[in-house]
Amino acid sequence: MTFEKIQAIIVDQLDKEEEEVQLETNFREDLEADSLDLFQIINDIEDEFDIKIESEEGLTTVQDIVTFVEVELAKK
């Protein structure tokens, strides 16, 4: 469920197809996302899951963000 919600946000923000956004997908290399794209994606994820992401550092793949969100949700 977490992956599907994050995938939908990324697909919407970057105007990509669902097949292009998988767990191993790298934001910059595979999706050609720039800093502004990542900022907007992170904002949308924060709103969707009611969490705070302090830094995008270390969040280079979709799996990185899914794992981060799941850890944050487990803390609640």
C-alpha positions as CSV (number, residue, x, y, z in Angstrom):
1,M,0.0,0.0,0.0
2,T,2.8,2.4,0.8
3,F,4.6,1.8,-2.5
4,E,1.4,2.2,-4.5
5,K,0.6,5.6,-2.9
6,I,4.2,6.8,-3.4
7,Q,4.2,5.4,-6.9
8,A,1.0,7.4,-7.7
9,I,2.5,10.6,-6.4
10,I,5.7,10.1,-8.5
11,V,3.7,9.2,-11.6
12,D,1.5,12.3,-11.2
13,Q,4.4,14.7,-10.5
14,L,6.8,13.5,-13.2
15,D,4.2,12.6,-15.8
16,K,5.5,9.1,-16.1
17,E,3.9,5.7,-16.6
18,E,3.4,3.3,-13.6
19,E,5.7,0.8,-15.2
20,E,8.6,3.3,-15.1
21,V,8.3,3.7,-11.3
22,Q,9.4,0.6,-9.5
23,L,11.2,0.0,-6.2
24,E,14.6,0.0,-7.8
25,T,14.0,3.1,-9.8
26,N,16.5,5.9,-9.3
27,F,14.9,9.4,-9.3
28,R,17.7,11.3,-11.0
29,E,19.1,8.6,-13.3
30,D,16.0,6.7,-14.3
31,L,13.3,9.4,-14.0
32,E,15.5,12.5,-14.7
33,A,14.0,14.2,-11.7
34,D,15.6,17.5,-10.7
35,S,15.8,19.1,-7.2
36,L,12.5,20.9,-7.7
37,D,10.8,17.6,-8.8
38,L,12.1,15.9,-5.7
39,F,11.0,18.8,-3.4
40,Q,7.5,18.5,-4.7
41,I,7.4,14.7,-4.5
42,I,8.6,14.9,-0.9
43,N,6.0,17.6,0.0
44,D,3.2,15.4,-1.5
45,I,4.5,12.3,0.4
46,E,4.6,14.3,3.6
47,D,1.0,15.5,3.1
48,E,-0.2,12.0,2.1
49,F,1.4,10.2,5.1
50,D,1.4,13.0,7.6
51,I,5.1,12.7,8.3
52,K,8.1,15.0,8.0
53,I,11.1,14.3,5.8
54,E,13.9,16.6,6.9
55,S,16.3,15.9,4.1
56,E,16.2,14.1,0.7
57,E,19.8,13.0,1.3
58,G,20.1,9.3,1.0
59,L,16.7,9.0,-0.7
60,T,17.9,8.2,-4.2
61,T,15.5,5.3,-5.2
62,V,11.8,4.7,-4.7
63,Q,12.7,1.9,-2.3
64,D,14.6,4.4,-0.1
65,I,11.6,6.6,0.2
66,V,9.2,3.6,0.8
67,T,11.5,2.3,3.6
68,F,11.8,5.8,5.1
69,V,8.0,6.3,5.1
70,E,7.3,2.8,6.6
71,V,9.9,3.4,9.4
72,E,8.3,6.8,10.2
73,L,4.8,5.3,10.2
74,A,5.9,2.5,12.5
75,K,7.0,5.2,15.0
76,K,3.4,6.6,15.3
